[in-house]
Amino acid sequence: VQEVLLRHYLQTSDPIALKMVELTLDKMALGGIYDQIGGGFHRYSTDTFWLVPHFEKMLYDNALLARLYLHAYQVTGKPLYRRIVEETLDYVLREMTDKSGGFYSTQDADTEGEEGKFFVWRPEEIIDVLGKEESERFSFYYGVTLHGNFEGHSILNVKNHDVDMEIQMSSARRKLYEARESRVKPARDEKILTAWNGLMMAAFSEAGAALERQDYILAARTNAEFLMRELRDGDRLLRTYKD
């Protein structure tokens, strides 16, 4: 729907169409459905506020959303949209890409039997990493509270968005990302689905060209070579690959 609205705006300059796109993309990018620390989108929101997600991450969701945010960036020039594109694709390169060039299917919602455990925070954990002063700014920006918003923990979501403050948060996010890496990570479904890989290949190739990211173009090319080498059967493409 958002892609249709973007194209409608380009054809007609209808400001309402663009406003609808930006409202949706802003709410998703700033909400709990987006992994504010590691990049990438969770599967879907379980409430009407884009706050509490089902924490699983799906390859196809992130492929489609990366392209959508890229197209919105090309139309609007909003730095937020470019950041979401790059953080999402960087997440896929880092955590969802096989050494052969194929892209894995999903990252689980649960860790150690608890949904979302890897992704949520307590105030004291943030203070341990950032110190008191920086953690206060971070918690104000991302809505972290003593009682939390999800089973006594906080799902990070931008409560007080400000462009200048967003830039200031980048250092804190990096520190918390490094701290989070010491946690037990969610498991992955490492089967490689041809159709989903095609979607992600398109996202990498378009973003690589538009953003002048050679690493994205290389990822797309390597993926295409893998699919044509391992999943081609004569004139047909096979559906799935594992090990």
TABEL-V528545 format. One record per residue. N is the residue number from 0. SS is DSSP state (A for helix, B for strand, O for the rest). PHI is phi in whole degrees, -180 to 180 (* if undefined). D_LAST is the distance of its C-alpha to the last C-alpha in Angstrom with 1 decimal. Layout:
# TABEL-V528545
{{N,SS,PHI,D_LAST} {N,SS,PHI,D_LAST}}
This chain:
# TABEL-V528545
{{0,O,*,36.1} {1,A,-65,36.2} {2,A,-63,35.2} {3,A,-62,38.0} {4,A,-65,40.4} {5,A,-62,39.6} {6,A,-67,40.3} {7,A,-62,43.4} {8,A,-64,44.6} {9,A,-64,44.1} {10,A,-82,46.1} {11,A,-121,48.8} {12,O,61,48.9} {13,O,-72,49.1} {14,A,-66,49.0} {15,A,-67,48.1} {16,A,-61,44.8} {17,A,-66,43.8} {18,A,-61,45.0} {19,A,-64,42.9} {20,A,-64,39.8} {21,A,-64,40.6} {22,A,-61,41.5} {23,A,-63,38.1} {24,A,-67,36.1} {25,A,-64,38.3} {26,A,-63,38.0} {27,A,-69,34.2} {28,A,-66,34.0} {29,A,-97,36.5} {30,O,-94,35.5} {31,O,-75,33.3} {32,O,-68,30.6} {33,B,-99,29.8} {34,O,-76,28.3} {35,O,-66,31.4} {36,O,-97,30.0} {37,O,-108,26.4} {38,O,82,26.5} {39,O,92,24.7} {40,B,-103,25.9} {41,O,-73,25.4} {42,O,-65,24.9} {43,B,-166,28.6} {44,B,-90,32.0} {45,O,-98,33.5} {46,O,-135,37.1} {47,O,-92,39.4} {48,O,-112,39.4} {49,O,58,35.8} {50,O,-98,35.9} {51,O,-94,33.8} {52,B,-95,30.2} {53,B,-81,27.5} {54,O,-75,25.5} {55,O,-62,22.0} {56,B,-113,20.9} {57,B,-108,19.3} {58,A,-61,17.9} {59,A,-68,20.2} {60,A,-58,23.2} {61,A,-71,22.9} {62,A,-65,22.4} {63,A,-67,25.6} {64,A,-73,27.5} {65,A,-60,26.9} {66,A,-66,28.3} {67,A,-63,31.2} {68,A,-66,32.2} {69,A,-62,32.0} {70,A,-64,34.3} {71,A,-66,36.6} {72,A,-65,36.8} {73,A,-63,37.8} {74,A,-80,40.5} {75,A,-103,41.8} {76,O,74,41.0} {77,O,-69,40.4} {78,A,-58,38.8} {79,A,-57,37.2} {80,A,-68,35.1} {81,A,-64,33.9} {82,A,-61,33.0} {83,A,-65,30.9} {84,A,-58,29.0} {85,A,-69,28.3} {86,A,-66,27.4} {87,A,-68,25.0} {88,A,-70,23.2} {89,A,-64,23.4} {90,A,-60,21.7} {91,A,-63,18.8} {92,A,-61,18.6} {93,A,-77,19.0} {94,A,-124,16.8} {95,O,-126,14.5} {96,B,-117,13.2} {97,O,-76,10.0} {98,O,-61,11.3} {99,O,-78,10.2} {100,O,109,12.6} {101,O,-77,10.8} {102,B,-107,12.4} {103,O,-70,11.2} {104,O,-84,13.2} {105,B,-147,15.5} {106,B,-119,17.0} {107,O,-64,18.9} {108,O,-83,22.7} {109,B,-96,23.3} {110,B,-135,23.4} {111,O,52,24.8} {112,O,80,25.8} {113,B,-122,27.8} {114,B,-68,27.2} {115,O,79,27.6} {116,O,-56,28.3} {117,O,-66,26.3} {118,O,-102,28.2} {119,O,-102,31.8} {120,B,-137,34.7} {121,O,-108,38.0} {122,A,-55,41.0} {123,A,-66,41.2} {124,A,-66,37.6} {125,A,-69,38.5} {126,A,-62,41.8} {127,A,-60,40.1} {128,A,-89,38.1} {129,A,-101,40.6} {130,O,85,43.9} {131,A,-65,46.6} {132,A,-67,47.8} {133,A,-68,44.5} {134,A,-67,43.0} {135,A,-64,46.0} {136,A,-64,45.4} {137,A,-64,41.7} {138,A,-66,42.3} {139,A,-64,45.0} {140,A,-69,42.8} {141,A,-103,39.7} {142,O,68,41.7} {143,O,-84,40.9} {144,O,-130,43.5} {145,O,-61,44.5} {146,O,-90,43.8} {147,O,76,40.7} {148,O,-126,39.5} {149,B,-155,36.7} {150,O,52,37.2} {151,O,83,39.3} {152,B,-117,36.9} {153,B,-113,36.9} {154,O,-84,34.4} {155,O,-68,35.2} {156,O,-151,36.9} {157,O,-76,39.5} {158,O,-92,42.9} {159,O,-134,45.2} {160,O,-72,43.7} {161,O,-151,45.5} {162,A,-61,44.3} {163,A,-64,45.8} {164,A,-68,44.5} {165,A,-58,41.0} {166,A,-64,41.1} {167,A,-65,42.4} {168,A,-75,39.5} {169,A,-61,36.9} {170,A,-66,37.7} {171,A,-63,37.5} {172,A,-61,34.2} {173,A,-62,32.8} {174,A,-64,34.3} {175,A,-71,32.9} {176,A,-62,29.4} {177,A,-62,29.6} {178,A,-67,31.0} {179,A,-67,28.4} {180,O,-63,25.6} {181,O,-80,26.9} {182,O,-77,26.2} {183,O,-68,23.3} {184,O,-83,20.8} {185,O,-62,19.5} {186,O,-71,16.0} {187,B,-121,13.4} {188,B,-93,11.5} {189,O,-97,8.4} {190,O,-74,7.7} {191,B,-114,9.0} {192,B,-97,12.2} {193,A,-58,14.2} {194,A,-63,17.5} {195,A,-66,17.0} {196,A,-64,15.6} {197,A,-62,18.8} {198,A,-63,20.9} {199,A,-71,19.7} {200,A,-58,20.0} {201,A,-62,23.5} {202,A,-63,24.3} {203,A,-66,23.3} {204,A,-69,25.2} {205,A,-67,28.3} {206,A,-67,28.5} {207,A,-61,28.0} {208,A,-70,30.9} {209,A,-72,33.1} {210,A,-102,32.7} {211,O,57,32.5} {212,O,-108,29.3} {213,A,-65,27.8} {214,A,-66,24.7} {215,A,-70,24.0} {216,A,-63,24.6} {217,A,-64,22.3} {218,A,-62,19.4} {219,A,-64,20.3} {220,A,-65,20.5} {221,A,-63,17.3} {222,A,-66,15.5} {223,A,-62,17.6} {224,A,-63,16.7} {225,A,-63,13.0} {226,A,-62,13.6} {227,A,-71,16.2} {228,A,-80,14.3} {229,A,-99,11.0} {230,O,-122,12.5} {231,B,-99,16.0} {232,B,-128,17.5} {233,O,67,21.1} {234,O,-91,22.8} {235,B,-110,20.3} {236,B,-107,17.3} {237,O,-74,14.5} {238,O,-87,14.1} {239,B,-146,10.5} {240,B,-139,6.9} {241,O,-148,3.8} {242,O,53,0.0}}
